[in-house]
Amino acid sequence: MAESWVNSAQRIGADLHLELSGPGGRRAALIRALREAVREGRLAPGTRLPPYRSLAADLGVARNT
């Protein structure tokens, strides 16, 4: 079984709680949430995100989001 993003985030020490809300669609909300995480220092610039399938599954969004 593949490691979930939540587990890998804990392993690398990232506090990445993404709130996918606000105006626009899920894609716009994801972009805002990731940018906010970088601005707040919860996600260091240049940090590699998990494979899109894992991230999408953990966030409950479609892979193409």
Backbone as a chain_set.jsonl record, in Angstrom:
{"seq": "MAESWVNSAQRIGADLHLELSGPGGRRAALIRALREAVREGRLAPGTRLPPYRSLAADLGVARNT", "coords": {"N": [[0.849, -1.178, 0.0], [0.554, 2.208, -0.814], [2.23, 5.002, 0.649], [0.434, 7.514, 2.326], [-0.121, 11.03, 1.625], [-0.48, 12.453, 3.953], [0.889, 10.894, 5.833], [3.501, 10.988, 4.721], [3.926, 13.72, 4.877], [4.015, 14.121, 7.614], [6.321, 12.714, 8.109], [8.308, 14.241, 6.823], [8.05, 16.501, 8.241], [6.239, 18.488, 7.554], [3.605, 20.73, 8.057], [0.835, 20.547, 6.765], [-2.096, 21.447, 6.331], [-4.631, 21.714, 4.28], [-7.128, 23.884, 3.348], [-9.757, 23.68, 1.329], [-11.591, 25.836, 0.251], [-13.719, 28.67, -0.504], [-14.117, 31.254, -3.056], [-14.699, 30.323, -6.51], [-13.65, 27.307, -8.247], [-12.647, 23.93, -7.251], [-10.018, 23.642, -8.114], [-8.993, 26.284, -8.114], [-9.232, 26.776, -5.397], [-7.395, 24.919, -4.38], [-4.993, 25.908, -5.42], [-4.894, 28.408, -4.112], [-4.739, 27.484, -1.436], [-2.287, 26.098, -1.403], [-0.494, 28.163, -2.023], [-0.922, 29.805, 0.203], [0.019, 28.101, 2.214], [2.753, 28.115, 1.603], [3.358, 30.856, 1.944], [2.848, 31.122, 4.697], [4.809, 29.57, 5.737], [4.466, 26.879, 6.202], [4.933, 25.171, 4.184], [7.795, 24.76, 2.559], [9.332, 26.798, 0.06], [9.932, 25.251, -3.042], [9.678, 22.682, -2.114], [8.992, 19.361, -2.831], [5.917, 18.126, -3.905], [3.727, 15.379, -3.101], [3.133, 12.433, -5.195], [0.658, 13.078, -7.666], [-1.62, 11.461, -7.643], [-1.741, 10.398, -5.041], [-1.931, 12.755, -3.511], [-4.306, 13.851, -4.52], [-6.145, 11.859, -3.778], [-5.945, 11.981, -0.96], [-6.887, 14.561, -0.524], [-9.391, 14.407, -1.51], [-10.136, 15.087, -4.115], [-10.42, 15.206, -7.725], [-7.917, 13.685, -9.821], [-7.031, 15.363, -11.91], [-7.361, 17.88, -10.924]], "CA": [[0.0, 0.0, 0.0], [1.342, 3.426, -0.928], [2.176, 5.908, 1.784], [-0.417, 8.661, 2.041], [0.52, 12.337, 1.756], [-0.508, 12.823, 5.366], [2.002, 10.2, 6.48], [4.779, 11.51, 4.24], [4.055, 15.079, 5.401], [4.471, 13.997, 8.995], [7.695, 12.221, 8.075], [9.216, 15.329, 6.454], [7.837, 17.605, 9.162], [5.389, 19.522, 6.975], [2.277, 20.902, 8.648], [0.13, 20.963, 5.564], [-3.545, 21.29, 6.392], [-5.146, 22.538, 3.191], [-8.561, 24.169, 3.388], [-10.18, 23.916, -0.056], [-12.86, 26.567, 0.255], [-13.631, 30.012, -1.056], [-14.707, 31.432, -4.388], [-14.108, 29.557, -7.601], [-13.732, 25.855, -8.174], [-11.696, 23.201, -6.41], [-8.658, 23.92, -8.592], [-8.623, 27.6, -7.603], [-9.082, 26.637, -3.952], [-6.147, 24.204, -4.145], [-3.906, 26.853, -5.703], [-4.863, 29.354, -2.978], [-4.302, 26.791, -0.226], [-0.852, 25.818, -1.511], [0.213, 29.442, -1.905], [-1.026, 30.227, 1.596], [0.926, 27.249, 2.984], [4.11, 28.611, 1.361], [3.468, 32.171, 2.595], [2.842, 30.941, 6.145], [5.969, 28.789, 6.135], [4.126, 25.477, 6.438], [5.46, 24.445, 3.036], [8.965, 25.506, 2.101], [9.423, 26.944, -1.395], [10.741, 24.214, -3.685], [9.36, 21.363, -1.576], [8.273, 18.517, -3.789], [4.639, 17.59, -3.454], [3.62, 13.939, -3.344], [2.53, 12.1, -6.482], [-0.668, 13.695, -7.754], [-2.684, 10.503, -7.28], [-1.811, 10.349, -3.575], [-2.414, 14.036, -3.019], [-5.721, 13.966, -4.884], [-6.913, 10.933, -2.939], [-5.981, 12.504, 0.408], [-7.672, 15.793, -0.499], [-10.744, 14.115, -1.973], [-10.391, 15.765, -5.383], [-10.035, 14.449, -8.911], [-6.484, 13.79, -10.127], [-6.726, 16.464, -12.827], [-7.574, 19.148, -10.239]], "C": [[0.894, 1.241, 0.0], [1.161, 4.299, 0.308], [1.313, 7.113, 1.419], [0.366, 9.947, 2.22], [0.557, 12.763, 3.213], [0.662, 12.176, 6.087], [3.342, 10.739, 6.015], [4.986, 12.939, 4.721], [4.536, 15.046, 6.833], [5.936, 13.571, 9.032], [8.67, 13.337, 7.741], [9.003, 16.566, 7.317], [6.99, 18.726, 8.604], [4.04, 19.541, 7.68], [1.393, 21.434, 7.541], [-1.339, 20.61, 5.652], [-4.125, 22.251, 5.369], [-6.657, 22.664, 3.304], [-8.999, 24.551, 1.978], [-11.556, 24.566, -0.075], [-12.641, 27.942, -0.357], [-14.219, 30.079, -2.45], [-13.975, 30.623, -5.456], [-14.247, 28.068, -7.369], [-12.683, 25.256, -7.257], [-10.254, 23.486, -6.812], [-8.164, 25.252, -8.046], [-8.395, 27.538, -6.094], [-7.775, 25.935, -3.599], [-4.947, 25.124, -4.369], [-3.773, 27.843, -4.549], [-4.297, 28.703, -1.722], [-2.806, 26.501, -0.256], [-0.035, 27.098, -1.387], [0.206, 29.948, -0.473], [-0.077, 29.411, 2.472], [2.377, 27.695, 2.811], [4.311, 29.937, 2.087], [3.578, 32.051, 4.117], [4.023, 30.118, 6.653], [5.678, 27.337, 6.46], [4.633, 24.584, 5.325], [6.592, 25.278, 2.472], [8.951, 25.622, 0.58], [10.352, 25.868, -1.958], [10.497, 22.814, -3.155], [8.575, 20.582, -2.614], [6.988, 18.007, -3.16], [4.607, 16.095, -3.75], [3.071, 13.679, -4.745], [1.082, 12.582, -6.514], [-1.785, 12.739, -7.39], [-2.853, 10.444, -5.762], [-2.403, 11.626, -3.011], [-3.907, 14.194, -3.314], [-6.584, 13.071, -4.015], [-7.038, 11.468, -1.518], [-6.832, 13.751, 0.53], [-9.11, 15.583, -0.946], [-11.121, 14.878, -3.23], [-9.977, 14.864, -6.53], [-8.553, 14.672, -9.205], [-6.148, 14.986, -11.012], [-6.952, 17.842, -12.197], [-6.252, 19.813, -10.005]], "O": [[1.877, 1.304, 0.738], [0.096, 4.332, 0.924], [1.446, 7.668, 0.328], [1.399, 9.961, 2.889], [1.531, 13.372, 3.656], [1.353, 12.833, 6.865], [4.24, 10.93, 6.835], [6.127, 13.339, 4.953], [5.376, 15.856, 7.227], [6.697, 14.018, 9.89], [9.76, 13.386, 8.312], [9.696, 17.569, 7.147], [7.022, 19.833, 9.142], [3.413, 18.5, 7.876], [1.225, 22.645, 7.402], [-1.776, 19.594, 5.113], [-4.111, 23.465, 5.572], [-7.372, 21.663, 3.351], [-8.652, 25.626, 1.488], [-12.559, 23.92, -0.38], [-11.516, 28.321, -0.684], [-14.751, 29.095, -2.964], [-12.798, 30.289, -5.316], [-14.884, 27.629, -6.412], [-11.937, 25.965, -6.583], [-9.371, 23.563, -5.958], [-7.034, 25.341, -7.564], [-7.476, 28.17, -5.573], [-7.115, 26.308, -2.629], [-3.997, 25.111, -3.587], [-2.669, 28.09, -4.064], [-3.474, 29.297, -1.025], [-2.129, 26.645, 0.761], [1.0, 27.115, -0.72], [1.214, 30.461, 0.012], [0.562, 29.959, 3.371], [3.151, 27.657, 3.767], [5.319, 30.125, 2.769], [4.323, 32.802, 4.747], [4.214, 29.984, 7.861], [6.559, 26.629, 6.948], [4.75, 23.372, 5.503], [6.371, 26.377, 1.964], [8.602, 24.667, -0.114], [11.425, 25.612, -1.412], [11.05, 21.851, -3.686], [7.616, 21.085, -3.198], [6.979, 17.52, -2.03], [5.387, 15.608, -4.568], [2.596, 14.602, -5.407], [0.37, 12.505, -5.513], [-2.813, 13.174, -6.871], [-3.976, 10.439, -5.259], [-3.272, 11.587, -2.14], [-4.674, 14.621, -2.452], [-7.65, 13.49, -3.562], [-8.119, 11.416, -0.93], [-7.44, 13.984, 1.575], [-9.952, 16.466, -0.783], [-12.274, 15.273, -3.404], [-9.268, 13.878, -6.333], [-8.0, 15.722, -8.877], [-5.071, 15.565, -10.87], [-6.758, 18.861, -12.859], [-6.202, 20.904, -9.436]]}, "num_chains": 1, "name": "protein.A"}
